[in-house]
Amino acid sequence: MHLTDTNQSELFDDDTLHEECGVFGILDHQESATLIALGLHALQHRGQEAAGIVSFDGTQFHSERRLGLVGDHFTDSNVINKLPGSSGIGHVRYSTTGDTIMRNVQPMFAELNAGGIAIAHNGNFTNGMSLRRQIIEQGAICQSTSDSEVVLHLIAQARHTDSAERFIEAISQVEGGYAIVALTRNKLIGARDPNGIRPLVYGEFEGKPVFASETCALDIMGATFVRDVAPGEILICQRQKNGEIDVRSHILPSAAKSERLCLFEYVYFSRPDSIVGGRSVYSVRKNMGAKLAAEAPVEADVVVPIPDGGVPAALGFAQAANIPYEYGIIRNHYVGRTFIEPSQRIRALGVKLKHSANREQIRDKRVVLVDDSIVRGTTTTKIVQMIRDAGAREVHIRVACPQILYPDFYGIDTPDADQLLSNRFENIEDMCAHIGADSLAFLSIDGLYEAVCCEPRNASAPQFTDHYFTGDYPTVLTDIDGANIKTPGVSLLKEAI
């Protein structure tokens, strides 16, 4: 269930977390393919490995799937013209299960006895392997290595005849964190996992229903946000014969009484201009920085964000601490996969290809570097050294979330627990020495909760999904061997909580 990016070796020290996917769908609009491409552009930050669109023209389905960025393919009118029809769904992908190969690129499509259906999926099924074995034992052949294909097989095996009822029967069997959009001949369906771990929003554009992973995808096309899809909700939008669109809601019996949205949507994944769970992501990240300044003050001359993730938190820290804020690090946004032979010498220069020090804002100053998170710590170590080389007198690291101690199984690509920086050292002091900073501090778990929802964590009923910090997994991990979830040292766990 839990794999790292198979192409990670092609990147220069990619030391960030990656969210698996972004999804988008629209029903009954004559410019559906163009609108889907726009929506996927807005969701590009959720997955940069591949993109795809499936459309339906009233008679047949059309599919265009490509490796690479949305802008590399779906700005071409020749590609858009291959996607006729008034309804469609789209997907941007970052692989956490399954290799980065064409047969894993979504949306996935199947022609069933009840009619064709396409699905696009964000998240992971924690019982996906078990379901796949069950499907194969029943004689089916899996065409991909992605757990998303499981849904198509479950739909094919469903007892009902109506496509929506078959979808509901299939989704009722999966566990984990997911947001799914599906397209049939006359229906657009949006579904969210029973805990609401992965986000999914419902909107309207010129009277037509739209689903998207984030509100920023609605904004780019001028669509109106209607509401979040509720935890465990399956929202079925159906075009009637008279042209009207009927929308009905089905709630899974396993739906939680309250949402447990993934906290990393606020920490890192969602775009700052999105509204997630009714909260401005940008404002929440500024709050995180302000809380961090209160919890871990430091005497300094300048606050510098580690771009781009640390920018709002650094601004909140600087304002709360009354310390000047400067762009002391400049990021090159046009460096991705290597464009030259990645020899060890060149690989060592990788951080300088992505980030460069703004020396005039750093020289002879006590610098506070603010980042959104630390995973393995490799990039942080190199940035600290870069800031020292630029002439800083002191370098202090402040991290706007707690220590990451546990792996994720709901759609975030995280290293094994023993590769996480916070599990490799006995205490913060040793970690700080390894990074080469003068001081290091993380936001507390209560501080993070207060920044998001203005109240501490409720230990008996957590308001959010936070297992990567606490080890409190919100669902059954059917396919996961408990021995593989390595427990960090007690002292680190206490510091994180």
N, C-alpha and C positions, 0 to 999 in steps of 0.2 A: 504493500500500500504506500510505503513512504520511500520515495526515491529522490535523489538529487538530480539536478539538471545534467543531462548527458552531454550538453555542449558547454558546460561550465569551464572546461579547460581552455576553451577558445577565448575566454574573457580575461582581462587583466585584473586579477585579484577581486573577483566579484564577491564582495563580502556583505551583501544585503539579503534581506528576505524577499521572496517573490510570491505574489498571489497568483493562483492558478489561472484564472480566466475572467473575461467580461462577456456579458450576454446582452442582446438587444433584439427586439421584435416589434413588428407593426402589422396591423390587419387592415386590409381594404383601403389602401391609398395608392393612387396611380404612380407615385414616385417612390415606391417602397424601397427599391434597391439603392437609390441615391440617399434616401434618408437613413437607411441602415448603415451605409458606408460612413455617413457623417457621425452617427452614433458611435460606431466602432472607433473612429478617430478620437472621439472624446474619451473612450475607454482604453486607449492604447497603453496607458500606464499599467494596466492590469495584466497585460500579456503581450510580449513582443516577438514570440517565436513563429506564430502563424495566425492567419485570419481566414474566415470563410463566411459565405452567405448562401442561403438556400431560399429560393422564391417559388411561388406557385402562380401560374397564369390562368387558372380556371380549368385547365385540362391536364397539365403535367407540371412536375417539379423540376427546377433547374438548380444546379449546384456549381459554385465556383469556390475553390479552396486553394490557398497559397501559403507557402512558407515565407516568413518575413513580415514586414510591417504593412499596415493597412494602406498607407500612402504609396507603397511600392507597387501596388496592384490595382486597388479599387478606386483610384482617381482616373483610371483609364476608361474612357467611354466605351471602348471595345469590350471591356470586361463587364461593365454595367449593362451593356446592351444584351449580354448573354444571360441576364437575370430578369426576364420579363415577368409581368404579373403585378398584382396589387397587394400581395401579402408576402412576408418573408421574415426570416430570423437570421441573426449574425452572431459571430463569436470571435474573440481574440484569445489566444492561448499562450499559457506558460505551463510547461509540463511538470507535474509532480507525480503523476502515474502514467506510465507509458512513454515510449521513446518519441523523440521529435522526428516523426516520419509522416508522410502524406496520409497514410491510412488512419492516423490518429487525429488528423486535423478535423475540427468541427465547423459547422453543424454536421451531425451524422444523420443519414437518411435510410429508411427501409420501406420497401413496398410490401405491405401486408394484405391479407385477405380483406381486412376491413378498410383498406385504403392506405395511401402513402402517409408517412409521418417523419418529420425531421425534429431533432432535439439539439439544443446547445446547453451545456452544463458547466457551472462554476462550482467547484468544491471537490470533496472526496467522499466516497461511500466507504464507511469503515467495515462494512460486510461485503464489499464488492468482490473480493476473492472467493468468499464462500458461495455467493450467488453465481459467480462465473463457473465454479466447479459443478454446481447443481445444474446449470444450464447445459454444460458440456456432457454431463452424465445423461441428460435427457435427449442427446443426439444432435444438439445445435452446434454450429461451427462459428467461433468468434473470429471476426475479420481484423480486429485491432487489438492492441494491448492496453487500451484506455478503459477505465472502469465506466465511462459514460455509455459504452455500447451495451452494458448490462440492461439499461432501461429499455432499449429497443427489444431485446430478447424477452424481457418480462412482459412488455406490451403484446408481443406476438403470441405469448403463451396464455394471455388473459382469457377468462371465460366469457366476459361481456362482449357484446357486439358493437355498442356505441364507442366511438374513439375516445371520448372524454372519460367514460367509465373504465375503459381499458387502461388509460393513463393513470387514473386514480388507483386502480387495483395494483398496477406495477409500482407506483411510488410508495404505496403502503408497505412494501416489502424491503425498502432500502433504509439504511441507517447512516448517520453521519451529518455532515454539514453541506448543504447544497442550495443553489438557486438554478432553476431550469426554466427555459422557454421552449415550447414545442409548437410545431405548425402542422396542421392537417389540411384537408381540402377546404374546410370552411371554418376552422377554429384556430385561434391563437391562445395558448395556455401558458400561464406563469405559475410556478410552484416554488415554495420555500420550505426548508427543512423545519421539523417540529420545534426546534429551539430558536430558530431565527438567527443561526450563526452567520450565514452568508446573506448579504443584502440583496434585495430586489424591490424595485419601485414600479408603480403603475401610474401612467400618465395618459394624456390625450393630445393629439395633434390634429387640428381641424376636424374634431369630432370622432377621430379614429383612435382605438386603444393602442397603447405603446407600453412595452416592458423594457426595463434597463437595469443594469447593475447599480448605477449611480445617477443622481439627478443632473450631473454635469452633461450627461448624454441627452437629456431632455432639453437642457438649456441651449445646446449648440444648434438645435433645429427649431427653437421657439415653441416647444411643446409645453403643456401645462402639467405640473405635478399634481396628481390626485391624492395618492396616499402610498404608504409602504404596503407591500404584500405582507400579510400577517404571518407569524410563525405557524407552520403546518397548514397554510392555506394553499389551495389550488384554485386559481382564478381562471375561469373559462369564458373566453370571448368568442361568440359564435355569430357568423354572418347568416342572417335568415334569407329566405327566398325573395322576400320583398325588399331586400337591401338593408334593412335595419340590423343593428348589432345588439345582441342580447349578452349581458354579462352576469354570470352567476358564480357564487363562491361555495367551495366545499372545504370544510375544515377537517383535517385528519384527526382521528380519536387520540392519537399520541401527541397532539399539539400541546406545548407548554402553556401554562396560564399566563406567563410573562415572557417577553423576549429576552434571549441571552446573546445579543449581537457580539461578534468578535471584536474585542478591544483594539486589535491591530488595524481595524478599519480607521480608527481615529489616530492611532500612533503613526501609521505609515502608509497604508494601502490606498485609501480614498484620496481623490484630488482635493486640494484645500478649498476649492469653490463649491464642493458638493455639500448637500445637506443629508446627513446620515442619521437615521433614527430621530429625526426632528431637530438635530443639532448641527450648527455650522462647524465643519471640520476645521476650518481656519481658526475660529474662535476657541475651540477646544484645545488646539495645539498651542495657542498663545497662553491659555490657562495652564497648560502643563509646564510651560516655561516659567510662569509666575510662581507656581507651586514649588518648582525646583529651586528657584531663587530663595524662597522662604525656608525650604528644608536644608539646603546646602549652600549657604552664602559664602562668598569669597571676595577678598579685596583684590580688585583688578582694575585695569585701565581701559579695557575694551572687551566687548562681547562679540564673538565671531561665529556665525552659523557654519556648520559643515553642510554644504548644499547637496541636494535641494531640500532634503527631508527635515533638516534642522532649522530652517529659516523661520517659520512662525514661532516655534518654541524659543529660539534665541531672541526674537523680538520681545516676547513676553518676559523672558528672563531679564533682559536689559532694562525694560521699562520698570519692572518691579524692583530691581536692584539699583536703579538710577545710575547705570553705567553706560557709557556711549556704545552704540551699536554700529558696527562697520562690516562691510563685505571684505573680510580679510582673506577669503579664499574665493577664487574665481573658478567656476566649473566650465569645462568644455563640453557642451551638450552634443557634440558631433562625433564623439568617440564611443564606439560600441564594440563590435567584434574586431579582432585584430586585422589591420590592413597591411601588416608586414610580418615577416617570419618571426614567431614568438620565441626567440632565443632567450636564454636565462638572463642575459644582460638587458635585453629590451624589456622582458617581463618585469625586471626590477624597476624599470622606469615607468611602469604602467600607471601608478598613482599620479605622476606628473603629467601624463597625457590627459587625465580626467580632471585634475585639480592643480591649480598653481597658486602660490602665495602672493598676496597683494602687499609687497614688502613695506610700502610707506605707511600702511595701517597697522603694522605688526612690530616693526623694528623698535627695540628698547622698551617694549610694553609688556605688562602682565596680561596675558590673553586667556579668556575663558572661551573654550570651544564647546558649542552646544550641538549635540546630535540627537536624532530621534530614537536610536537604538544601537546596541553593539551586539554583533552575532559572533563571529570568530575573532574579531579584533585585529585582523591583519591590516585592513585599510586604516583603522584608527591609529595604529602604531606608526604607519608611514606618514600619516598626516601630522601627527605630533612632531616627528622628526623634521618634516618639511617646515613647520612653523618655527621650530628652533633654528633651523638653518637660515630662516629669513630674519633672524635677529631678535626673537622674542626673549625677554628676560625670564618669564615664567609661562608655563602652559598648564592650564587646569581644564579637565574634561568634566562636563556635566551632561548626563543622559536623561532625556525626557520620558523615560519609562523605566520600570523595574528591570532587574536582571533576567535575561532569558535563560531558563534552567531546564526546560522540558521540550521535547519535540512536538510537532503539530501533526494531526492526522485528518484535518478538515479542509485542506486545500492550500496550505502555506508550505512552501518548500523550505524546510529547516534542516540543518545538519543533525547527525546523531548527537545524542546528549553529551557524549564525551568530547565532541568537537566544539561545543559552545564555550566561549571564553570564560564564562562565569563558573563552569564546572571544572576548569583546569587549574584553579587556584584555591587555596584554603581560605583566603580572605581578600577584602578589597585592597588592602595595602600591597599584597603581592601582585595583584592584577595591575594596579597602578604602576608598580615598578616595571612590570613587563611592557606596558604600553609606553613607558618613558615620560609620563606626565608628573607634574608636581602634586596634583591631587586628582581624585576621581570620585564621583558621586552619582548615584542613580536616584530617580524619583521613586518614592515608596508606592506600594500598591494602593494604600489609602489615598495618597496624594493624587495618583492617577484617577481613581474613581471620583474624587472630589472635583478634579478638573473637568471630568466628563459630565457627571450628573449631580454635583454639589453635595454629595454625601459619601461617607466611607464605604468600603466593601462590606456587604452583609455576608458574613462567613457561612451562615446557615442556608442562605438562598442568594448566591451571588447574582448581581444585576446583569453581568456580562459574562461572556466566555473568556477566561483568562488563564487557561491551563498551562500555557508556555511560561507563565510566571509562577504559578502556584501548584501545578500538578493536579488540579481539580478538573478532570475531563467531564464534559457535560453529557456524554452519551456512552453507551456500551461500545467497547473497542473489540468487536467480534474477531477481526482478523489479526489483531495485534497481540503478540506475545508479551505479557507483562514484564518478563525479564529484560525485554529490549528497551523498556522505559527506565533508564538508569536514574536512580535517586541521587540527587546531589547531596553534598555534605550538609549536615544539620545546621551548621553555623551560617552557611550561605542561604539556606532556606529561610531561616529566621530573619536575616537581613533583608531578604526580598519581600517578605510578608510584613 
